[in-house]
Amino acid sequence: MRWLLGCLGLSVLLGCGPQVPAPRLAAAATDFRALTAPHVARPHTTNNRIALHADRAAMPALLAMLEGARHSIWIETFELHDDPAGRKILDTLIAKHQAGVAVRVILDEIGNRAVKSSAVKVLEENGVPVLYYGPYPYRGKDGVGLNITHRKLYLVDGDRGMTGGMNLGDKYLEKAHDMLWALEGEAAWALHEEFAAEWSRGGGKPALQVPAAPVGAYGAEAVAIAVTSPRERGREDEIRQVLTRAIDEAKVRVDLAYPFFWDDDLLERLYAAERRGVRVRVVITKHGKAAMTRLNLYSARQGMPRGIEFHWFEAAYAHIKYCAIDDGFLLIGSSNGDTLTFENNQELDLVLSNPATVAAFRRAVSDADWNATSPVTPEDTKLGFVSRPVLGLLEWLDAYL
């Protein structure tokens, strides 16, 4: 029943003003801001308002934001489908373009060709500029790889935007367990800067002019931005650095949910946290009988004997991605828990450090997910004679794919 209510949609407004007594907020925020700052090019700004839109609440909020655009709409996503949900987005973009709004779209080439979407054709036929991103071979600090974009940026007018785990299509907007976060203020403007840089990095022309920085008071939410950007010197692995540093400092609990969860370094950090007495809970999803499900189970097989707790999310495809640590750290965005996320892909996450925000998120999402799901059992993790070496090979290859 708890997840059924979530299916109907959940919107939670945050960052509108003081959420906790000032001394506690300052003490809690200082720790994780200090941990984050050395590892990101965009540390915390505080003039922000944010709102969580989960499950079926995300689509109406996204459409309302796009329909309210007056000057610009910039979209970067892994998949844009031409199914009913995708068509609503496409129709809105085309209508706004025809009304004089500056619409720009970045789509990952692999992601969109894989789902056989005609979205690019539809947009281009209607005059909307579209950039296919990647795949770009590169040699970086973590070796060689193929760089694609897995980011989800939906941006409007310089001071508003949404980001999270949702691609644009029925599977995500109408069916999956997932979320988008709406932002207004300085952090939303910073996301516009990230998009403009990505447009240029992918060969988009002409270069985009970022709107003027927002003025006035928006809210009081502290938001930092962490990326994976392997072809951008100095920002290759911000997400890995921020996440592992925060896990290393966890004192009480770590809650994670990722549809793809098998990065070895991440797992080792979680084992070390558990040995310090930290409770570690991981929600994984089922991808049918796909190898992805078995790779998730392979991680559970390794982690459960070391004290990590795993639950299945079976009510729907759980595409949601988050890591909540103690009462002062929340990482949400496009990143998964696999090596591609930390080394190869273009990814972007928000780092939130307000204890009231973390507490509200736990009540609305992570605790609700945990209470509505069932434990992974040792029987679930049994592997056949052939599966074990094959999954070990796939897990190792993940760093190079």
RODO-2510 file (C-alpha; in nm, 4 decimals, decimal comma):
residues 401
     n   res          X          Y          Z
     1     m     0,0000     0,0000     0,0000
     2     r     0,2826     0,2392     0,0818
     3     w     0,4331     0,2041    -0,2647
     4     l     0,0886     0,2208    -0,4260
     5     l     0,0486     0,5672    -0,2780
     6     g     0,3898     0,6521    -0,4202
     7     c     0,2743     0,5421    -0,7644
     8     l     0,0128     0,8154    -0,7534
     9     g     0,2892     1,0692    -0,7138
    10     l     0,4669     1,2572    -0,4392
    11     s     0,5760     1,6187    -0,4409
    12     v     0,7652     1,7680    -0,1474
    13     l     0,8655     2,1349    -0,1377
    14     l     1,1967     2,2095     0,0328
    15     g     1,4408     2,4959     0,0665
    16     c     1,1796     2,7678     0,1189
    17     g     1,3179     2,8952     0,4473
    18     p     1,4646     2,7823     0,7791
    19     q     1,3829     2,4154     0,8178
    20     v     1,5729     2,3343     1,1388
    21     p     1,7079     2,5443     1,4250
    22     a     2,0080     2,7401     1,2973
    23     p     2,2790     2,5926     1,5276
    24     r     2,1933     2,2353     1,4324
    25     l     2,1722     2,3183     1,0628
    26     a     2,5072     2,4954     1,0686
    27     a     2,6806     2,2133     1,2529
    28     a     2,5390     1,9434     1,0279
    29     a     2,5892     2,1318     0,7007
    30     t     2,9456     2,2395     0,7778
    31     d     3,0743     1,8839     0,7998
    32     f     2,9488     1,7649     0,4637
    33     r     3,0064     2,0938     0,2863
    34     a     3,3663     2,0815     0,4025
    35     l     3,3968     1,7232     0,2803
    36     t     3,2434     1,8070    -0,0577
    37     a     3,4138     2,1372    -0,1386
    38     p     3,7652     2,0095    -0,2264
    39     h     3,6257     1,7591    -0,4759
    40     v     3,3892     1,9686    -0,6881
    41     a     3,4208     2,2689    -0,9160
    42     r     3,0748     2,3874    -0,8061
    43     p     3,0525     2,3797    -0,4249
    44     h     2,7402     2,4635    -0,2308
    45     t     2,5336     2,7696    -0,3105
    46     t     2,2543     2,8618    -0,0725
    47     n     2,0084     3,0833    -0,2622
    48     n     1,7971     2,7934    -0,3836
    49     r     1,4538     2,6426    -0,3543
    50     i     1,4057     2,2744    -0,4346
    51     a     1,1137     2,0344    -0,4607
    52     l     1,1031     1,6572    -0,4975
    53     h     0,8603     1,5124    -0,7538
    54     a     0,8506     1,1337    -0,7316
    55     d     0,6852     0,8777    -0,9557
    56     r     0,3650     1,0037    -1,1216
    57     a     0,4045     1,3552    -0,9813
    58     a     0,7110     1,4178    -1,1993
    59     m     0,5424     1,4378    -1,5405
    60     p     0,2876     1,7123    -1,4547
    61     a     0,5584     1,9166    -1,2816
    62     l     0,7944     1,8819    -1,5780
    63     l     0,5290     1,9756    -1,8325
    64     a     0,4192     2,2747    -1,6255
    65     m     0,7764     2,4016    -1,6101
    66     l     0,8316     2,3587    -1,9852
    67     e     0,5001     2,5188    -2,0714
    68     g     0,5876     2,8160    -1,8520
    69     a     0,9166     2,8870    -2,0328
    70     r     0,9410     3,2393    -2,1725
    71     h     1,2942     3,2593    -2,3117
    72     s     1,4753     2,9242    -2,3264
    73     i     1,4393     2,5483    -2,2820
    74     w     1,7567     2,3395    -2,2699
    75     i     1,7252     1,9600    -2,2441
    76     e     1,9960     1,6950    -2,2089
    77     t     1,8933     1,3330    -2,1607
    78     f     1,9979     0,9764    -2,2320
    79     e     1,6671     0,8727    -2,3919
    80     l     1,3808     1,0713    -2,5464
    81     h     1,1087     0,8337    -2,6630
    82     d     0,8336     0,8935    -2,9182
    83     d     0,5696     0,7079    -2,7110
    84     p     0,2719     0,8917    -2,5520
    85     a     0,4726     1,0485    -2,2672
    86     g     0,7574     1,1357    -2,4995
    87     r     0,5171     1,2865    -2,7516
    88     k     0,3808     1,5224    -2,4868
    89     i     0,7355     1,6476    -2,4315
    90     l     0,8050     1,6678    -2,8056
    91     d     0,4823     1,8563    -2,8752
    92     t     0,5617     2,1039    -2,5980
    93     l     0,9155     2,1629    -2,7271
    94     i     0,7938     2,2159    -3,0822
    95     a     0,5163     2,4519    -2,9740
    96     k     0,7588     2,6549    -2,7633
    97     h     1,0112     2,6690    -3,0479
    98     q     0,7416     2,7955    -3,2828
    99     a     0,6468     3,0582    -3,0236
   100     g     1,0023     3,1948    -3,0247
   101     v     1,1492     3,0215    -2,7210
   102     a     1,5125     2,9160    -2,7743
   103     v     1,4935     2,5357    -2,7526
   104     r     1,8126     2,3265    -2,7560
   105     v     1,8295     1,9484    -2,7086
   106     i     2,1258     1,7175    -2,6376
   107     l     2,0549     1,3451    -2,6751
   108     d     2,2895     1,0550    -2,6265
   109     e     2,3368     0,8786    -2,9565
   110     i     2,3681     0,5273    -2,8133
   111     g     2,0703     0,5677    -2,5797
   112     n     1,8360     0,7006    -2,8459
   113     r     1,9384     0,4620    -3,1208
   114     a     1,9007     0,1695    -2,8786
   115     v     1,5347     0,2509    -2,8160
   116     k     1,4744     0,3242    -3,1879
   117     s     1,3235     0,6627    -3,1076
   118     s     1,2212     0,8941    -3,3915
   119     a     1,2374     1,1940    -3,1570
   120     v     1,5398     1,3458    -3,3309
   121     k     1,3713     1,3273    -3,6693
   122     v     1,0526     1,4836    -3,5325
   123     l     1,2415     1,7695    -3,3669
   124     e     1,4652     1,8394    -3,6648
   125     e     1,1719     1,8365    -3,9066
   126     n     1,0199     2,1119    -3,6930
   127     g     1,3358     2,3188    -3,6800
   128     v     1,4472     2,2416    -3,3233
   129     p     1,8304     2,2262    -3,2945
   130     v     1,9381     1,8816    -3,1704
   131     l     2,2883     1,7613    -3,0827
   132     y     2,3701     1,3905    -3,0797
   133     y     2,6341     1,3401    -2,8086
   134     g     2,9063     1,0762    -2,8502
   135     p     3,0179     0,8143    -2,8220
   136     y     3,3642     0,9681    -2,7943
   137     p     3,6729     0,7461    -2,7510
   138     y     3,9078     0,8976    -2,4961
   139     r     4,2129     0,8283    -2,2855
   140     g     4,1818     0,9736    -1,9380
   141     k     4,3019     0,9348    -1,5804
   142     d     4,1172     0,6017    -1,5476
   143     g     4,2382     0,4632    -1,8817
   144     v     4,0623     0,4367    -2,2158
   145     g     3,6880     0,4357    -2,2653
   146     l     3,3848     0,5564    -2,4576
   147     n     3,2243     0,8762    -2,3346
   148     i     2,8444     0,9090    -2,3586
   149     t     2,5999     1,1377    -2,1807
   150     h     2,3760     0,9860    -1,9167
   151     r     2,2765     1,3220    -1,7645
   152     k     1,9161     1,4352    -1,7196
   153     l     1,8929     1,8141    -1,7355
   154     y     1,5630     1,9904    -1,8043
   155     l     1,6276     2,3645    -1,7834
   156     v     1,4205     2,6786    -1,8327
   157     d     1,4911     3,0533    -1,8530
   158     g     1,8220     3,0525    -1,6647
   159     d     1,6854     3,0187    -1,3122
   160     r     1,4734     2,7024    -1,3136
   161     g     1,5376     2,3384    -1,3866
   162     m     1,4768     1,9750    -1,3032
   163     t     1,7196     1,6866    -1,2737
   164     g     1,7224     1,3335    -1,1374
   165     g     1,7009     0,9849    -1,2826
   166     m     1,4146     1,0112    -1,5296
   167     n     1,4574     0,9746    -1,9019
   168     l     1,1691     1,1047    -2,1132
   169     g     0,9247     0,8300    -2,2025
   170     d     0,6449     0,6069    -2,0736
   171     k     0,8836     0,3607    -1,9075
   172     y     1,0171     0,6290    -1,6749
   173     l     0,7521     0,9018    -1,6475
   174     e     0,4469     0,6747    -1,6337
   175     k     0,5654     0,3377    -1,4988
   176     a     0,8987     0,3303    -1,3155
   177     h     0,9763     0,4198    -0,9562
   178     d     1,1947     0,7268    -1,0065
   179     m     1,2151     1,0969    -0,9283
   180     l     1,2979     1,4449    -1,0518
   181     w     1,4050     1,7379    -0,8374
   182     a     1,2979     2,0898    -0,9309
   183     l     1,5383     2,3746    -0,8585
   184     e     1,5077     2,7511    -0,8630
   185     g     1,7922     2,9945    -0,8035
   186     e     2,1700     2,9801    -0,8176
   187     a     2,2015     2,6026    -0,8569
   188     a     1,9584     2,6018    -1,1497
   189     w     2,1661     2,8736    -1,3151
   190     a     2,4800     2,6629    -1,2599
   191     l     2,3069     2,3738    -1,4385
   192     h     2,2591     2,6057    -1,7377
   193     e     2,6352     2,6656    -1,7370
   194     e     2,6921     2,2905    -1,7344
   195     f     2,4564     2,2466    -2,0302
   196     a     2,6225     2,5229    -2,2330
   197     a     2,9633     2,3631    -2,1760
   198     e     2,8249     2,0235    -2,2782
   199     w     2,6768     2,1724    -2,5947
   200     s     3,0193     2,3039    -2,6937
   201     r     3,1966     1,9847    -2,5847
   202     g     2,9696     1,7866    -2,8149
   203     g     3,0336     2,0162    -3,1107
   204     g     2,7117     2,2173    -3,0907
   205     k     2,7090     2,5436    -3,2851
   206     p     2,6675     2,8255    -3,2338
   207     a     2,7899     2,8400    -2,8750
   208     l     2,5180     2,9083    -2,6208
   209     q     2,4991     3,2279    -2,4201
   210     v     2,4174     3,1477    -2,0591
   211     p     2,1442     3,3788    -1,9247
   212     a     2,2346     3,6374    -1,6624
   213     a     2,2747     3,5020    -1,3094
   214     p     1,9488     3,5141    -1,1132
   215     v     1,8882     3,7981    -0,8705
   216     g     1,6627     3,8146    -0,5691
   217     a     1,5878     3,5626    -0,2962
   218     y     1,4784     3,2138    -0,3972
   219     g     1,5235     3,0073    -0,0810
   220     a     1,7727     2,8747     0,1708
   221     e     1,8651     2,5308     0,0376
   222     a     2,2367     2,4452     0,0128
   223     v     2,3096     2,2684    -0,3177
   224     a     2,6417     2,1586    -0,4678
   225     i     2,6938     1,9957    -0,8087
   226     a     2,9170     1,6951    -0,8731
   227     v     2,9886     1,5492    -1,2163
   228     t     3,1626     1,2707    -1,3968
   229     s     3,3220     1,4218    -1,7075
   230     p     3,6188     1,2125    -1,8257
   231     r     3,7196     1,4491    -2,1078
   232     e     3,7135     1,7565    -1,8827
   233     r     4,0439     1,8014    -1,7030
   234     g     4,0064     1,8257    -1,3270
   235     r     3,6436     1,7089    -1,3232
   236     e     3,6868     1,3518    -1,4405
   237     d     3,5495     1,1799    -1,1291
   238     e     3,3911     1,4315    -0,8910
   239     i     3,0974     1,2006    -0,8159
   240     r     3,3215     0,9124    -0,7112
   241     q     3,5314     1,1398    -0,4910
   242     v     3,2326     1,3014    -0,3197
   243     l     3,0456     0,9746    -0,2656
   244     t     3,3385     0,7732    -0,1333
   245     r     3,4546     1,0566     0,0910
   246     a     3,1083     1,0859     0,2435
   247     i     3,0792     0,7085     0,2947
   248     d     3,4199     0,7075     0,4624
   249     e     3,2870     0,9600     0,7157
   250     a     2,9495     0,7910     0,7782
   251     k     2,8751     0,7376     1,1468
   252     v     2,5285     0,5807     1,1710
   253     r     2,3621     0,4782     0,8448
   254     v     2,3964     0,4718     0,4694
   255     d     2,0917     0,4171     0,2472
   256     l     2,1406     0,3574    -0,1254
   257     a     1,9251     0,2669    -0,4225
   258     y     2,0704     0,2054    -0,7674
   259     p     1,9374     0,0004    -1,0592
   260     f     2,2976    -0,0829    -1,1555
   261     f     2,5060    -0,1590    -0,8483
   262     w     2,8395    -0,3332    -0,8837
   263     d     3,1356    -0,0976    -0,8659
   264     d     3,4080    -0,2736    -0,6655
   265     d     3,5499     0,0369    -0,4973
   266     l     3,2035     0,1478    -0,3876
   267     l     3,1376    -0,1955    -0,2396
   268     e     3,4683    -0,1943    -0,0522
   269     r     3,3876     0,1451     0,1003
   270     l     3,0520     0,0136     0,2174
   271     y     3,2155    -0,2954     0,3705
   272     a     3,4530    -0,0673     0,5614
   273     a     3,1605     0,1449     0,6835
   274     e     2,9789    -0,1635     0,8087
   275     r     3,2899    -0,2737     0,9976
   276     r     3,2833     0,0662     1,1762
   277     g     2,9285    -0,0085     1,2944
   278     v     2,7428     0,1844     1,0237
   279     r     2,4164     0,0291     0,9085
   280     v     2,4244    -0,0044     0,5284
   281     r     2,0981    -0,0677     0,3384
   282     v     2,0824    -0,1128    -0,0379
   283     v     1,7682    -0,1322    -0,2524
   284     i     1,8214    -0,3032    -0,5887
   285     t     1,5786    -0,3646    -0,8705
   286     k     1,4996    -0,6584    -1,0944
   287     h     1,5608    -0,6294    -1,4684
   288     g     1,3630    -0,9430    -1,5455
   289     k     1,6046    -1,2249    -1,6226
   290     a     1,8616    -0,9887    -1,7695
   291     a     2,2297    -1,0032    -1,6853
   292     m     2,1833    -0,6729    -1,4992
   293     t     1,9680    -0,8460    -1,2368
   294     r     2,2314    -1,1136    -1,1931
   295     l     2,5065    -0,8541    -1,1589
   296     n     2,3050    -0,6841    -0,8840
   297     l     2,2648    -1,0222    -0,7168
   298     y     2,6358    -1,0854    -0,7567
   299     s     2,6972    -0,7701    -0,5511
   300     a     2,4438    -0,8885    -0,2929
   301     r     2,6148    -1,2279    -0,2826
   302     q     2,9428    -1,0545    -0,1967
   303     g     2,7974    -0,7961     0,0406
   304     m     2,5473    -0,9877     0,2515
   305     p     2,8053    -1,2069     0,4314
   306     r     2,9853    -0,8830     0,5242
   307     g     2,6783    -0,7335     0,6903
   308     i     2,5333    -0,5229     0,4075
   309     e     2,1516    -0,5452     0,3940
   310     f     1,9854    -0,5803     0,0531
   311     h     1,6181    -0,5456    -0,0417
   312     w     1,4399    -0,6129    -0,3703
   313     f     1,2173    -0,3514    -0,5280
   314     e     0,9657    -0,5664    -0,7143
   315     a     0,6485    -0,3549    -0,7418
   316     a     0,7833    -0,1801    -1,0521
   317     y     1,1074    -0,1125    -1,2327
   318     a     1,3020     0,0939    -0,9782
   319     h     1,5133     0,3374    -1,1794
   320     i     1,5583     0,5635    -0,8749
   321     k     1,9127     0,6601    -0,7693
   322     y     2,0199     0,8017    -0,4337
   323     c     2,2602     0,7823    -0,1425
   324     a     2,1597     0,9254     0,1960
   325     i     2,4189     0,9325     0,4739
   326     d     2,3501     1,0101     0,8404
   327     d     2,1504     1,3335     0,8736
   328     g     2,3524     1,5641     0,6503
   329     f     2,4282     1,4164     0,3074
   330     l     2,2094     1,3310     0,0117
   331     l     2,3413     1,2552    -0,3385
   332     i     2,0792     1,2395    -0,6125
   333     g     2,0863     1,2659    -0,9908
   334     s     2,1769     1,0574    -1,2934
   335     s     2,4505     0,8404    -1,1438
   336     n     2,4270     0,4664    -1,0853
   337     g     2,6448     0,2467    -0,8664
   338     d     2,8533     0,1005    -1,1492
   339     t     3,1981     0,1804    -1,2826
   340     l     3,0661     0,3393    -1,6020
   341     t     2,9030     0,6054    -1,3827
   342     f     3,2250     0,6922    -1,2050
   343     e     3,4666     0,6787    -1,4984
   344     n     3,3143     0,6821    -1,8480
   345     n     2,9801     0,8606    -1,8682
   346     q     2,8788     1,2233    -1,8487
   347     e     2,6862     1,2222    -1,5201
   348     l     2,5548     1,4977    -1,2939
   349     d     2,4361     1,4793    -0,9336
   350     l     2,3147     1,7262    -0,6743
   351     v     2,4759     1,7181    -0,3310
   352     l     2,2342     1,8282    -0,0584
   353     s     2,3474     1,8890     0,2991
   354     n     2,0464     2,0307     0,4849
   355     p     1,9497     1,7911     0,7688
   356     a     1,5809     1,8779     0,7253
   357     t     1,6008     1,7874     0,3562
   358     v     1,7729     1,4570     0,4300
   359     a     1,5152     1,3745     0,6990
   360     a     1,2234     1,4601     0,4701
   361     f     1,3737     1,2483     0,1931
   362     r     1,4177     0,9516     0,4253
   363     r     1,0546     0,9683     0,5325
   364     a     0,9178     1,0158     0,1818
   365     v     1,1484     0,7862    -0,0160
   366     s     1,4303     0,5810     0,1340
   367     d     1,2521     0,4560     0,4470
   368     a     0,9323     0,4070     0,2467
   369     d     1,1237     0,2054    -0,0132
   370     w     1,2848    -0,0086     0,2533
   371     n     0,9592    -0,0776     0,4371
   372     a     0,7731    -0,1632     0,1165
   373     t     1,0316    -0,4116    -0,0133
   374     s     1,1478    -0,7571     0,0846
   375     p     1,4941    -0,8843     0,1805
   376     v     1,7194    -1,0468    -0,0735
   377     t     1,7822    -1,3993     0,0547
   378     p     2,0863    -1,6244     0,0154
   379     e     1,8685    -1,8423    -0,2081
   380     d     1,8169    -1,5440    -0,4418
   381     t     2,1911    -1,5029    -0,4840
   382     k     2,2730    -1,8594    -0,5805
   383     l     2,4584    -1,8720    -0,9103
   384     g     2,4869    -2,1566    -1,1554
   385     f     2,8131    -2,3157    -1,2611
   386     v     2,8230    -2,1045    -1,5777
   387     s     2,6824    -1,7821    -1,4310
   388     r     2,9530    -1,7309    -1,1718
   389     p     3,2559    -1,6886    -1,4025
   390     v     3,0495    -1,5040    -1,6646
   391     l     2,9227    -1,2487    -1,4110
   392     g     3,2700    -1,2078    -1,2674
   393     l     3,3970    -1,1304    -1,6172
   394     l     3,1127    -0,8848    -1,6857
   395     e     3,1762    -0,7066    -1,3571
   396     w     3,5455    -0,6735    -1,4411
   397     l     3,4696    -0,5548    -1,7948
   398     d     3,2351    -0,2849    -1,6637
   399     a     3,5393    -0,0665    -1,6024
   400     y     3,6300    -0,0849    -1,9694
   401     l     3,2922    -0,0853    -2,1493
***
